[in-house]
Amino acid sequence: MHTQQIRAKMRSMALLGAGLLISLSGIAGKPGSGQRELIWPKGKMPDYQEHQIAAMTYEPEGSKFKSKDHQVAYLEWFERPADEVRNGTCMILISGGSYECCCDMKYIEQWSDRLTAEGVQCVNFVYRTPRPVGMAIYQSAWEDGQRAVRMVRSEAKKRGFDPEKIGVVSMSAGSHLALLLAANSQTSAYHPVDKLDSVPCHINLAIVHAPAYVTTDGEAGIPATRDGYGTDVRLSDVFHFDEKTCPMSLHHGGLDCYSPNGSTLIYRELRKRHVPAELHLYPNVGHAALGFERGVEFMQQLGFLGETSREVDVMEVYNSDSARARVIRQAVWPEGKTPDFQEHQDIPYIEWHFPKELKTKSIQIVYSGGAYDRSKPDDFEVAPVRRKLNAEGMTVVTLHYRVPRPLGLSKHTTAWQDLQRTIRLVKSQAVSFGLDPNSIGLMGSSAGGHLTLMGVTSSLHQSYLPTDSIDQLPCNVQWGIGIYPAYALTDGIDQHNTTGGNSDAALLVPEFSFDLCTCPMLFVHGDADGWAAMNSVKVWEKMRSMGVQSELHTLATREHCFNHYASQGTGSASMLDRVVEFLHNQKRL
């Protein structure tokens, strides 16, 4: 049966229970059309306060609403997914509202429609608000939340889902509550009231949008007063990160008044405990639920939407140069003028790849990784993005920089020289090709990601003496794309990150100047990468502290070179779409 037919059938049914299960007619476009189940037995709700109600904000609008009849938190069960797509997962949907109300009807509807279509059983959880008096702002909601998880788990068999495939998706204050449920399940929020309270209340995954009150400068229930910064600002100690802490996908806007540093701090604690996690940070966006599709991909990667498909080689997916019109190869240096020339190194060159249909005057420079010992401009780290961007109408310049590593110099020195010269070459010729010399970006992977950071953060530092008039041009760029950048932290200067980048002693390496020409970046990194995802996260944090808004995505369970082979429906497979979206948002495509 089609999902919409099932929805119509479920809405027409009035399922009766033992005094707790009721059916409601609902309001068009709002939650309220499913079955509601009160979570506390009569007279047993802990910490009752007369001023609190449990209702979505549209409910009191009705003339028949009486607050005394709506004081018990409830679950609202949405339609059962169609049998042909059911996957045994249940997601609890949690609204935000500053712990003063439950207001996110729009998000609840969007999440339930999307997840139900994926085969997930959804249930809306409505907790008591406004904030309780004389106790922590979250206390009554946390009590309701633990009880709600127990009730959901107890009904798994009846409703046809796996009791160990229960997750939450949340927003704002609801995300603060979700973090409590995800990290504190072994701490009881209330004294047991009946036998249901012997059921475990841990959850198995969480998609957490814009969590509020996470840093100590805002944990009292206000926006972060110092934006999450300061030597005395830290992660709120209400989160315990016990042994049942579940995998999480954290989503946050870079301009959120409930600081995105709260999400980076949560992510760091999860990494310390080897809990699979994702972090999705969006530039120039305030308080909002962002990137829910990334949460769906997170669920797919972890197997909550059924078995992942076989991994496919990205070179098989992007296997055609049909969108390319022509190629021009050029030497990087004038003959006999290569700085720090060493006999054992390759001769560097660039290739211009022009699209058949030019749709933008912007230029993307792309190069591979390879530990500064290899450079492969036709391999999986370069050819697919070159083909993707040519198809989007963008000119791509690929760089083969000098390898292997130079002797007697830092590992990146000659590659950095080649990159600065390449930027100048591209600027000097852009107008002759009908392109914009002031709209140039860099993209590199692994060691190439480190090289991108050199180009983005240190363009005001010269890496060689001028060889000709081209070297009088500046070598700053307008954006950067770093794919699993290596060697960015002091615990992994020339190797895997020994502490995973999580230690306070793991600092950004000194070669990154973060000068006044530092530009926005996109980072994509595997969460399980030995060249740790914290390389990207800590650079993102540094850039934000400077006022540079960048974008970041980490991918749960994925290692180095995650984009070489990937399963359909996961973030690894859609990585190049993030590149295109970023370029669109930067107004370069």
N, C-alpha and C positions, 0 to 999 in steps of 0.2 A: 504494500500500500504506500502511496506517495506521502511524503512528510506532511504536506498541507492537509491531505485527507485525514491523516491520523490526528492532526491538531484539531480539526473540526469535530471529529468523533469524540476526542477527549473532552472538549469543551461542552459537549452535549450530555456528558455523563455526570451524575451526581452520586459520587461514591460515599457511602455512609460508613462511619467508624464507631468506636466505642466512646462516644461523647467528645472525642478530641478532633476527629476528622470532619471537616465541613467543606461544602462546595460554594463557590462564589461566582457571580455572573461576570465580574470584571468590568473594566472600562477600556474601550477601544484604544489600542496603541500603548497600553500600560500593563504592568504585571497585575495579576488578580484574576486571571482566567483559569488557573489550575486549582489543585486541591490544597487546602491549608490545614496544617497540623500543628496544634499548640504543643510546645516542647516541655512545658512544666505541668505536673499534676496540680489540681486545684489546691491552693493554700500551701504549696511546697516551694514556690519560687524564692530563691535566696535574695536577700537584700532588697526586698520590695520597697519602693518609694512611690508615693502617691502621684507625684508630678510626671512620672515616666509613662510613655506609651510605646507600643510596638506597632508601627504603621509606616508604610511608604508615604511620602509627603502629599500625594494626591488624595489619599483616603480621607483626611479631615475636611476636605473640600465638600464632601457630601453632607446634605442637610440632616441625615439620619445618624451621623457619626457621634458616638458617645465615648469619651475617653475611657471611662471605667470599663467598657466592654472590650478595650484594645490595649490591655496592659501586660499581656503575656506574649513573649517572643514566639515566633512561629516559623515553620517551613512552608513554602508554597511549591508543590511539585508540578513541574511542567510535563508536557506530553512525553510519553515513552518513545524513544527513537524507533524508526522503522526497523523491522527485523533484519532486513538485508544489510543494514549498516551498523547495527549495534555492536559495540566493542567491549562492553563490560565496565566502562568508566563512568563515574558520577562526579559532576562538578557542582560545588556549592557556590552560589553567586552572592557576593557581599557588597552592598552599596556603601558609599561614603556619605559624609554630611557633618563632619567635625564632631562626631559623637553627640550632635544636637538633633539630628534627624537622619532619616534614610531617604536620600533624594535622587538616586541615580537610576530612575526608571528607564531612561534612554539606553544606558549601558546594559542594564539587566536584560532588556529586550534584545539588543544586538548580540550580546554574548549567548543567550539561550538559543536564538535562531541559528547562529553560526555553529554552535556546538551540537545542537540536536541534529542538524544536517550531517555532522561528522559521525553520528552514532553514539553521542554522549547523553546520558540521562542528566538533566539539569534540575536544580532545586534552588529557589530563591530563599535566602535566610534574612529575616527581619528581626533585629534585636532591639532592646529597650533604649530609648532616647527620651529627652535630652540627658546630658551628663548627670550622673548621680551626685548627690550632695554628701560631703564628708568622707569621700574616698577617691581613689584614682579615677580619672575621667573615663578609663576603659573598663573598669572593674565589672559592672553589670553586663556589658557587652561581651566581655571575655567569658563570664559565667554562662551566658546564653550560648556563646559560640561552642564551648566544650560540650554542653548538653546537646546542641544541634548536631555536632559530629557524631556523638554516640547514637543519636536517634537515626541518623542517616545510615550509619554502619549496621545498626540492628535491623534495618529494613532491606538490606542488600539482596538477600535471597528472594524475598517477596517481589522486589521490583526489578530483579534480573541484572544486577551488576556485581562486580567483584568487591568485597569489603576491603580489599587492599589496593583498590584503584579509585580512591576518593581524593579529589583535589578541591581547591578553591580558586576563584578568580575574583579580584577585588579592586577597589578604588579608594584612595585618600585615607580617611580615618578607617574605612573598611579594610584598607591594606595594612594599617597598623594592627588591626585586629587579626588579619590573616597571618601576619608575622608572629603574633602571639600564639596562634593555633599551630603554626608550622614549627616554631622553635621551642615552645614551652609546654608541650603536651604531657610531659612527665611531672609537671607541677599542677596540682589540683587547684582550680580557681574557686571551688566551693565544696562544702561538705556533702557527701552523698545523700540523696533524698529517696532513692528506691533502687531496685535491682538493675535498672538500666545504667546506673552510674558505675557498674562493674565493667561495662563495655569500654574498650580503649577509645581514646579521643584523639589519637594522632591522625594526621592527614598524610597523603602520599606524594602530593606535589602542590605547588602554589604558583599562580600567575598574578603578580603583584604590581598594580599600577599606582604610581605617584604616592608611595607611602608617606604619610604625614607623621610629625612628632618623633622622628627617628633619632635625630641628633639632640644633644643635651641643651642646645640653645633654643629648642622648641618643644621639648618633651612635656612641658606643662600644658600643652594643648594650643599653642600659638604658632604662627609662621616662625621659621628659624631666624632669630633676631640678628645673627651675624652670618646668615647665609650658609651655616654649616662649617665655617672656618674659625680658626683660632687654636692656639696651643692648649687651651683648656676646654675646647669643644670636642666631644667624642661621641661614640655610639651610646645611646641610652642603655643603661644596664638592666632594663626590664626584660630584655631578650636573653634567654638562657642558653640557647643552642645545645639542647640536650641530645641524647643518643638517638632519638627518633626524629631529629630535624630532617625535613624532607627537601628534595630538589626544588629549586625556585627559579622563576624567570622574572626578573626585576625590570620595570619599565619606568622611565622618568624623563621629564623635560628639563633642558639645561637652564631655563629661566624660572623654574618652579620656586615659589616662595617657601615651600616645604622642601628644603634643600636636596638636590640630587646626590649630594655627598652622603646622605643617609643610605641611598641605594648602593653606592660604591663601598661603604663601610660594611653593610650587610653582606655584599658579595665577597668581600675579603674574608669575613668570618666563615662563610661557607667553604671557600677555597682552603682555608686552614684545616678544615675538618674533612676535606676531600668529598664534600657533598656536591654532586653535579649541579651546575647553576648557569644561568644566562643573565647578562646585563645588557639592556638596550637603552641607550641615552640619545636623546634627540635635541638638536641645537635650536635655539631661538624660539622655544615653545615653553609656555607656562604650565599651570596646573591642569592636567588633562589625562585621560586614559589613552595611551599612545601605543601603536604597533601591536594590536591584538593578534594580527596574523603571525607575528613572530612567536607569540605564545602558543598558537596552534602548531607551528613548526616544532616548537620545543616539545609539545606533547607527542608529536609524531616521532621525533628523534628518540624519545624515551620509551616508545612502545605503548603509549596510552590510547592511541587511535588505531590499534591493530599492528600487525607485523610490518616493519619497514621493508620496502622493496629492495631488491638487489642494488648495490652501488654501481653507478655508471661512470665511466671515464669522461671527464669534461671535454676531452679532445674529440670524443665521439659525438658529443652534443653540438659543439661548435667546430665543425670539421670543414667549413667551406669559406673561401675568400671571395665568394661571388659578389659581396657588397663593396669590394675594393676595386678602384679604377686603375691605380698604378702605384709603383714603388720606386723610390729614389734612394740609393745608398750613398752615404758621404763619410769621409774620414772625419774624426773628431778633431785632430790636431794637424796643423801644417807640418809638412815633412821636415824632420829634424828638430821640431820644436816641442816635443812631448816632455812635460816636466817630470822629473824623477824617473826618467826612462830606465827600465830594467829589462835585460835581454830575455828573461824567462817568461815575461808576460805577453798576453795576446795584444794585437793591435786593435784599439777600440774603434767602433764605427756606429753610426746611426742609420736608421731607415725611416723614411717618410712613407706612411701608408695612407693614401688619399681615398676617400669614399667616392663611390659613383655619384651619389647625390649629396652634395654638401648642404647641411642644414644648420650648421653653427660655425662661427669663426674661431671657436675655442680649439685648443690643442692639448691632447693628453700624451705625456711622455711616460713610457712603461718600460720596466726592466725586471729581470728575474732575481731570485735569491741564489743561494749556493755557497753560503759560508765564506763569501769573498774568495773562494777557490774556483768557482764555476760561474759562468754567465751564459744563459740559454734563452736567447730572445725568440725562439720558435717553440718553446716548451709550454707546458700546461699553465704556467704562471703568467704567460704573456700572450700567446696566440689566441686563446678564447676571448680575452678582454679586447684585444685588437679587433677581432672579427665582430664582437658585439657592438663596439663603439663605431666601427665603420658602418654597420647596419643602421645605427642611429644617426648617421650623417656627420660623424666627427672624424677629424684628422688625428691619426695616432703616429707618434714617433717612438720607435723602439731603440733602446740603447744596449749595445754590447760593450760593457766597461772592462777595464783591464783586470785580468785574473791570470794565475792565482795571486795570492796575497804578496804584497811587496816585501822585500827583505829589508830589515832595519828600520821600518816605519810602522805606524799603526795600521791595522788590517784594512781600514777603510780609506786610507789616504789617497791612493791613486784613483780609486773608484769615485771618490768625492771630487777630485780634480776633473775627472771625465764628466761627471754630472754637471758641475758648474759651467764647464765649457759647452756642454750640450744645450743647456738652457740659453746661453748667450747665442749659440749658433741658431737655435730655433727662433729666438727673438729677432735676430738680424735678418732672417729670411721670411718671416711670417707675412709681411705686407706683400711681398712679391708673389706669394701663393694665395693672396686674397684672404689672409687669416689675421687674427688679432694678436699682436705681440704682447699685449697686456692681459691676455686670458689663457694662461698656461698652467697646467697642473702636473704633478708627479704621482706615480704609482709604482710601488715595489713590494715584494714579498720576502719575508724572512730577513736575510742580510740586506736584501733590497728594500725591506721596510725600514731597517736601520738607516740605509742610505737616503730614503725619502725623508726621514726625520732630520738628517743632516741638511738636506736641501731646504726643508721647510723652516727649520729653527735657526739656521746659522748662515743665512745668505749674505750677511754683512761682514762675514769673516772671509778673507781671501785664502784659497787653498793653494794658489800658485801665483807666480809673477806673470804679468801680462805678456802675451806673445805677439799680439797684433791689435789692430783697432777694434776688433770684435770684443776683445777682453776689457774694453772700456765700458761695455754695457753692464747694467746691474744683473744679478742672477737670482733675484727673488721671484717667487711664483705666487699664484693666487689661490691654490688649494693643493692638498695632498691626500693620498689614499694609501694607508699602511695596512697591508695584509700580513697577519701574524709577525709583526716586526720582532727581530731578535736583538740581543745585546744592548737593550735600552736601560737596564738596571745594573747596579754594581754587584749584585749577586750572580750575574750572568754575563760579564763583560766579554767572555770568549768561549762560552759553554752554555749548557742548560742552566736555568736559574736554580741555584742550590737550595733556596728557601721558597721557591715558587713565587718570588717577588712579594711575599706577604709580610716579611719582616720589616720592622721600622728602620732597620739598618740597610735595607735594599733601596738605594736612592737612584735617581736618574743619573746616567753617566755624564761626565763633565763636558764631553764634546758637543752636547746640545746647548747652544747659547740662549735659545728662546729670546732672540733679539726683537726689535721693534717691527720687523717685517714678517714675523711668524704669522702664518695664515691658518684658516680652518682646515680640519682634516676629517676623513672617515677612517675608522679603524674596524677591522673584522678579525677576530681571533678565536681559536679553539680553546675551550675552557680547560681541556686536559693537555694542552701543549707543554712540552718540557721547556721551550722558550716561552715563558709563562704569559698568560693573558694579562697579568698585572703590568707587563711592559706597556701594553696599550692603555690600561686603566690609569696608571699613574701619570702617563703623558697627558691623557684627557683631563685629569684633575689639575695638572699644572697649567694647561692651556685655559681651563675655565677660570682659574685664579687670576689669570692675566686679562680676562675679558674676551678671550677667543672661544667662540662657541663651536664645538666639534661634535661629531656623531660617532657612536660606538656600538658594536654588537659583538658579544661573545656567544659561543655555541657549545651547549652542553655535550660532554663526553667526547668532543672532537679534538684530535691531536694536530700536530704540525702537518702542513700541506693538506688540510681537511678538504680543500676544494678540488683536489685531483680526482677523487672518486666520491660520489655522494648519492644518497637515496632521494628519490622524488618526494617532494612534500616537506623536505627539511631545510633548515637555514643554510646548510652547506651547498645544497643544490641551487638555491635562489640567490647566492652571494652576488652574482653579477647584476642582478636586479637592484640590489642595494647600491651598487656603484652608479647605475643609471639614475636611480631616484635621487641620490646625493647630488649628482651633476645637475639634474633638473632643479633641485632645491637651491643650488648655488647659482642658478640661472646661467649655466654654462652649456646646457642642451636645450 
